[in-house]
Amino acid sequence: MPAPIPLRPAPEPPLSVARAVLATEAAGLAALADALDHRFAEAVARLAAASGRVVVTGMGKSGHVARKIAATLASTGTPALFVHPAEASHGDLGMIVAGDAVLALSNSGETPELADLIAHTRRFAIPLIAITAGPHSALAGAADILLALPAAAEACPLGLAPTTSTAMQMALGDALAVALLTSRGFGVADFRRFHPGGRLGARLSRVRDLMHAGPALPLAAADMPMQEALPLMTGAGFGCLGVTDAAGRLAGIVTDGDLRRHMGPDLLTRRVDQVMTRAPRHIAPDALAAEALALMNAATRPITALFVLDPAGKPIGILHIHDLLRAGVA
């Protein structure tokens, strides 16, 4: 009689697996944060002082993380590129020159493909910063600055697939990039220069880039009769009319809502300043498009248009919610 086939244990529910993975990686990140010391500040200073680029390198999964770190550095004001360590041994070492700094990732610190690249940095006195979990490895021993990853269990149940280790590498790369960003005083305007495309680029656009100006501006003097003002308002197509005082400053706004509230047989004979809403919301031309969107959606009454004022309070443009939609901001 054949022996009975042993039953395999029921697999753990995917949700439980996911939570265990995230908890394991979170514990690794917490340990990493506690392990940071003065060497992190030294690494930031060394990278900031590089007159050339930060060359990020790594093999396998560490290489994939290194590519992302290089991209994050480059997009936040630190010139950087990724060099594949195996390709470096076949000519790409020429990409790494005096003035550069190298950031090398290897969980074990014994990655053989890194040997020629490490030797190149030592030969030409190029700063080498190591991110590794092997504090006594060849990479750690050669590095000018060691950023050691703490001992932490991989989230893979076999303890083999790089999971927690790569999460720590990625997070440490982000920490370096943000610390460098902060030390350089890298601001929103700088960020927009490197991110002109997509939704992020649109939200970082300036109001002056999207506003309507010149003859398109619907404006009326405060004492203008509504009979004359209405054609200006409807002809502009913004659903509102700006009202200016004797000095040309924005004194109020007439909207469709104002017309409904003052609807009556005497509406056309009234003056604009008798119908307008005083102290309307407005914005400066150098404000971000995202700020304009937030201002339109502020308070309990969202609005669809904002007048753009110069420092003297005079209207120089108008921005409609449709402009933000077309630009991909809203």
C-alpha positions as CSV (number, residue, x, y, z in Angstrom):
1,M,0.0,0.0,0.0
2,P,1.5,3.4,-1.1
3,A,2.5,5.8,1.7
4,P,0.0,8.7,2.0
5,I,1.0,12.0,0.4
6,P,1.7,14.5,3.1
7,L,-0.5,17.5,3.1
8,R,1.2,20.9,2.5
9,P,0.3,23.5,5.1
10,A,-2.2,26.1,4.0
11,P,-0.5,29.2,2.6
12,E,-0.5,32.2,4.8
13,P,-3.1,34.8,3.7
14,P,-1.6,37.4,1.4
15,L,-2.7,40.3,3.6
16,S,-0.9,38.8,6.5
17,V,2.2,38.3,4.4
18,A,2.1,41.9,3.2
19,R,1.8,43.2,6.8
20,A,4.7,41.1,7.9
21,V,6.8,42.3,5.1
22,L,6.1,45.9,5.8
23,A,6.6,45.5,9.5
24,T,10.0,43.8,8.9
25,E,11.1,46.5,6.5
26,A,9.8,49.2,8.9
27,A,11.9,47.7,11.7
28,G,15.0,47.8,9.4
29,L,14.4,51.5,8.6
30,A,14.0,52.3,12.3
31,A,17.2,50.5,13.1
32,L,18.9,52.5,10.2
33,A,17.7,55.8,11.6
34,D,19.1,54.9,15.0
35,A,22.4,53.8,13.6
36,L,23.2,57.1,11.7
37,D,26.0,59.1,13.2
38,H,28.5,61.8,12.3
39,R,29.6,59.8,9.2
40,F,26.3,60.7,7.5
41,A,27.0,64.4,7.9
42,E,30.6,63.8,6.6
43,A,29.2,62.0,3.6
44,V,26.8,64.9,2.8
45,A,29.6,67.4,3.1
46,R,31.9,65.4,0.8
47,L,29.2,65.0,-1.8
48,A,28.3,68.7,-1.6
49,A,31.9,69.6,-2.1
50,A,32.3,67.6,-5.3
51,S,33.0,69.9,-8.2
52,G,32.0,67.2,-10.6
53,R,29.2,64.7,-10.3
54,V,28.1,62.0,-7.8
55,V,28.7,58.7,-9.5
56,V,26.4,56.0,-8.0
57,T,27.1,52.4,-8.6
58,G,26.0,48.9,-7.6
59,M,25.5,45.4,-8.9
60,G,22.2,43.4,-9.1
61,K,19.4,44.7,-6.9
62,S,21.9,47.2,-5.4
63,G,22.4,48.5,-9.0
64,H,18.7,49.0,-9.5
65,V,18.6,51.0,-6.2
66,A,21.7,53.0,-7.3
67,R,20.0,54.0,-10.5
68,K,17.1,55.4,-8.5
69,I,19.4,57.3,-6.1
70,A,21.3,58.8,-9.0
71,A,18.0,60.0,-10.5
72,T,16.8,61.5,-7.2
73,L,20.1,63.3,-6.7
74,A,20.1,64.7,-10.2
75,S,16.5,65.9,-9.9
76,T,17.1,67.7,-6.6
77,G,20.1,69.8,-7.6
78,T,23.1,67.3,-7.2
79,P,24.5,66.4,-10.6
80,A,24.7,62.6,-10.6
81,L,24.8,59.6,-12.9
82,F,24.8,55.8,-12.6
83,V,27.8,53.7,-13.8
84,H,27.4,50.0,-14.1
85,P,30.4,48.4,-12.3
86,A,30.8,45.6,-14.9
87,E,30.7,48.1,-17.8
88,A,33.2,50.3,-15.8
89,S,35.8,47.5,-16.3
90,H,35.3,47.7,-20.0
91,G,35.8,51.4,-20.6
92,D,33.2,53.2,-18.6
93,L,35.8,54.0,-15.9
94,G,36.5,57.0,-18.2
95,M,33.2,58.5,-17.0
96,I,34.7,58.9,-13.5
97,V,37.1,61.8,-13.3
98,A,38.8,64.0,-10.8
99,G,36.2,66.2,-9.1
100,D,33.7,63.5,-8.9
101,A,32.6,61.5,-5.8
102,V,31.6,57.8,-5.9
103,L,28.7,56.4,-3.9
104,A,28.9,52.6,-4.0
105,L,26.2,50.2,-2.9
106,S,26.7,46.5,-2.0
107,N,24.9,44.7,0.7
108,S,27.8,42.3,1.3
109,G,30.5,44.7,0.4
110,E,32.3,41.9,-1.4
111,T,30.8,42.3,-4.9
112,P,33.6,41.3,-7.3
113,E,32.4,43.5,-10.1
114,L,33.1,46.6,-8.0
115,A,36.9,45.8,-7.6
116,D,38.1,47.7,-10.7
117,L,35.9,50.7,-9.9
118,I,37.1,50.8,-6.3
119,A,40.7,50.6,-7.5
120,H,40.1,53.5,-9.9
121,T,38.9,55.7,-7.1
122,R,42.0,54.9,-5.0
123,R,44.4,55.5,-7.9
124,F,43.0,58.9,-8.7
125,A,42.0,60.0,-5.2
126,I,38.3,60.2,-6.0
127,P,36.2,60.2,-2.8
128,L,34.5,56.9,-2.2
129,I,31.4,56.6,0.1
130,A,30.2,53.0,0.7
131,I,26.7,51.9,1.7
132,T,27.0,48.3,2.9
133,A,25.9,45.9,5.6
134,G,29.4,44.4,5.6
135,P,31.4,46.7,7.9
136,H,34.5,44.6,7.6
137,S,34.2,44.0,3.8
138,A,36.6,45.0,1.1
139,L,34.3,47.9,0.1
140,A,34.1,49.2,3.6
141,G,37.8,48.9,4.1
142,A,38.5,50.9,0.9
143,A,35.9,53.6,1.5
144,D,36.7,57.1,2.7
145,I,33.4,57.2,4.5
146,L,31.3,54.1,5.5
147,L,27.6,54.3,5.9
148,A,26.9,51.0,7.4
149,L,23.5,49.3,7.2
150,P,22.5,47.7,10.5
151,A,21.9,43.9,10.7
152,A,18.3,43.4,9.8
153,A,16.3,40.4,8.6
154,E,15.2,40.3,5.0
155,A,11.4,40.3,4.6
156,C,11.6,37.3,2.3
157,P,10.7,34.1,4.4
158,L,13.7,32.4,2.9
159,G,16.0,35.2,4.0
160,L,17.5,35.4,0.6
161,A,15.7,37.9,-1.7
162,P,17.0,41.4,-1.1
163,T,14.0,43.2,0.5
164,T,14.8,44.9,3.8
165,S,18.4,45.5,2.7
166,T,17.3,47.3,-0.5
167,A,14.6,49.3,1.4
168,M,17.4,50.6,3.7
169,Q,19.6,51.4,0.7
170,M,16.8,53.3,-1.0
171,A,15.9,55.2,2.2
172,L,19.5,56.1,2.9
173,G,19.9,57.4,-0.6
174,D,16.8,59.5,-0.2
175,A,18.1,60.8,3.1
176,L,21.4,61.9,1.4
177,A,19.5,63.6,-1.5
178,V,17.2,65.5,0.8
179,A,20.0,66.5,3.1
180,L,22.0,67.8,0.1
181,L,18.8,69.6,-1.2
182,T,18.5,71.3,2.1
183,S,22.1,72.3,2.4
184,R,22.1,73.8,-1.1
185,G,19.0,75.9,-0.4
186,F,17.3,74.1,-3.4
187,G,13.8,75.7,-3.7
188,V,10.6,75.3,-5.6
189,A,11.8,77.4,-8.6
190,D,14.9,75.1,-8.9
191,F,12.7,72.0,-8.6
192,R,10.5,73.3,-11.5
193,R,13.5,73.7,-13.7
194,F,14.2,70.0,-13.5
195,H,10.5,68.9,-13.6
196,P,8.9,70.8,-16.5
197,G,6.8,67.9,-17.7
198,G,3.8,66.1,-16.3
199,R,1.4,67.1,-13.5
200,L,4.1,68.1,-11.2
201,G,5.6,70.5,-13.7
202,A,2.1,71.9,-14.2
203,R,1.5,72.5,-10.5
204,L,4.9,74.3,-10.3
205,S,3.9,76.7,-13.2
206,R,3.6,80.4,-12.3
207,V,0.4,82.3,-12.5
208,R,1.9,84.7,-15.1
209,D,2.5,81.7,-17.4
210,L,-1.2,80.9,-17.5
211,M,-3.1,84.2,-17.0
212,H,-4.9,86.3,-19.6
213,A,-3.8,89.9,-19.9
214,G,-4.1,93.0,-22.1
215,P,-7.4,93.5,-24.0
216,A,-8.8,90.2,-22.6
217,L,-9.0,91.7,-19.1
218,P,-12.7,92.5,-18.2
219,L,-12.5,95.7,-16.2
220,A,-14.9,98.6,-15.4
221,A,-14.7,101.8,-13.5
222,A,-16.6,101.8,-10.2
223,D,-19.1,104.5,-11.4
224,M,-19.9,102.7,-14.7
225,P,-23.6,101.9,-15.2
226,M,-24.4,98.2,-15.2
227,Q,-26.1,98.7,-18.7
228,E,-22.6,99.4,-20.0
229,A,-20.7,97.0,-17.8
230,L,-22.8,93.9,-18.7
231,P,-21.6,93.7,-22.3
232,L,-18.0,93.9,-21.1
233,M,-18.6,91.1,-18.6
234,T,-20.4,88.7,-21.0
235,G,-18.0,89.5,-23.9
236,A,-14.9,88.5,-21.9
237,G,-16.3,85.0,-21.2
238,F,-14.8,84.7,-17.7
239,G,-18.1,85.0,-15.8
240,C,-16.9,88.1,-13.9
241,L,-15.9,91.7,-14.2
242,G,-13.2,93.5,-12.3
243,V,-14.0,96.9,-10.8
244,T,-11.3,99.5,-10.4
245,D,-11.1,102.6,-8.3
246,A,-9.9,106.0,-9.5
247,A,-6.2,105.0,-9.0
248,G,-6.7,101.8,-11.1
249,R,-6.6,99.4,-8.1
250,L,-8.9,96.5,-7.9
251,A,-11.8,97.5,-5.7
252,G,-14.3,94.7,-6.3
253,I,-15.7,92.1,-8.6
254,V,-19.0,91.5,-10.2
255,T,-19.9,87.8,-10.7
256,D,-22.9,85.9,-12.0
257,G,-23.8,85.4,-8.4
258,D,-23.8,89.1,-7.8
259,L,-26.2,89.6,-10.8
260,R,-28.6,87.0,-9.4
261,R,-28.6,88.6,-5.9
262,H,-29.3,92.1,-7.4
263,M,-31.7,91.0,-10.1
264,G,-34.5,93.5,-10.3
265,P,-36.0,96.1,-12.6
266,D,-33.4,98.7,-11.6
267,L,-30.3,96.5,-12.2
268,L,-29.2,98.1,-15.5
269,T,-29.5,101.6,-14.0
270,R,-27.4,100.9,-11.0
271,R,-23.7,101.6,-10.8
272,V,-21.1,98.8,-10.8
273,D,-19.9,99.6,-7.3
274,Q,-23.5,99.1,-6.0
275,V,-23.6,95.5,-7.3
276,M,-20.0,94.4,-6.8
277,T,-18.5,92.2,-4.1
278,R,-15.8,94.2,-2.3
279,A,-12.3,92.9,-1.4
280,P,-12.3,89.9,-3.8
281,R,-9.7,87.1,-3.6
282,H,-6.7,87.8,-5.8
283,I,-3.2,86.5,-6.5
284,A,0.3,87.8,-7.5
285,P,1.8,86.9,-10.9
286,D,4.7,85.0,-9.4
287,A,2.6,82.8,-7.3
288,L,2.5,79.1,-8.2
289,A,-0.4,77.7,-10.2
290,A,-1.0,75.3,-7.4
291,E,-1.5,78.2,-5.0
292,A,-4.0,79.7,-7.3
293,L,-6.0,76.4,-7.3
294,A,-5.9,76.3,-3.5
295,L,-7.1,79.9,-3.3
296,M,-10.0,79.2,-5.7
297,N,-11.1,76.2,-3.6
298,A,-10.6,78.0,-0.3
299,A,-13.3,78.8,2.3
300,T,-16.9,77.7,1.9
301,R,-17.5,79.3,-1.5
302,P,-15.2,78.1,-4.3
303,I,-14.7,80.6,-7.1
304,T,-13.8,80.1,-10.7
305,A,-11.6,83.1,-11.5
306,L,-8.9,85.2,-9.8
307,F,-7.6,88.6,-10.8
308,V,-3.9,88.9,-10.8
309,L,-2.5,92.1,-9.2
310,D,0.8,93.9,-9.4
311,P,2.4,95.2,-6.2
312,A,0.4,98.4,-6.4
313,G,-2.9,96.4,-6.4
314,K,-3.7,97.0,-10.1
315,P,-5.1,94.2,-12.2
316,I,-2.6,92.9,-14.8
317,G,-4.3,89.6,-15.6
318,I,-7.0,87.1,-14.8
319,L,-6.8,83.3,-14.2
320,H,-9.8,81.0,-14.8
321,I,-10.2,77.5,-13.4
322,H,-10.4,76.3,-17.1
323,D,-6.8,77.6,-17.5
324,L,-5.7,75.4,-14.6
325,L,-7.6,72.4,-16.1
326,R,-6.0,72.9,-19.5
327,A,-2.5,73.1,-17.9
328,G,-3.1,69.9,-15.9
329,V,-3.0,71.7,-12.5
330,A,-6.5,70.9,-11.5
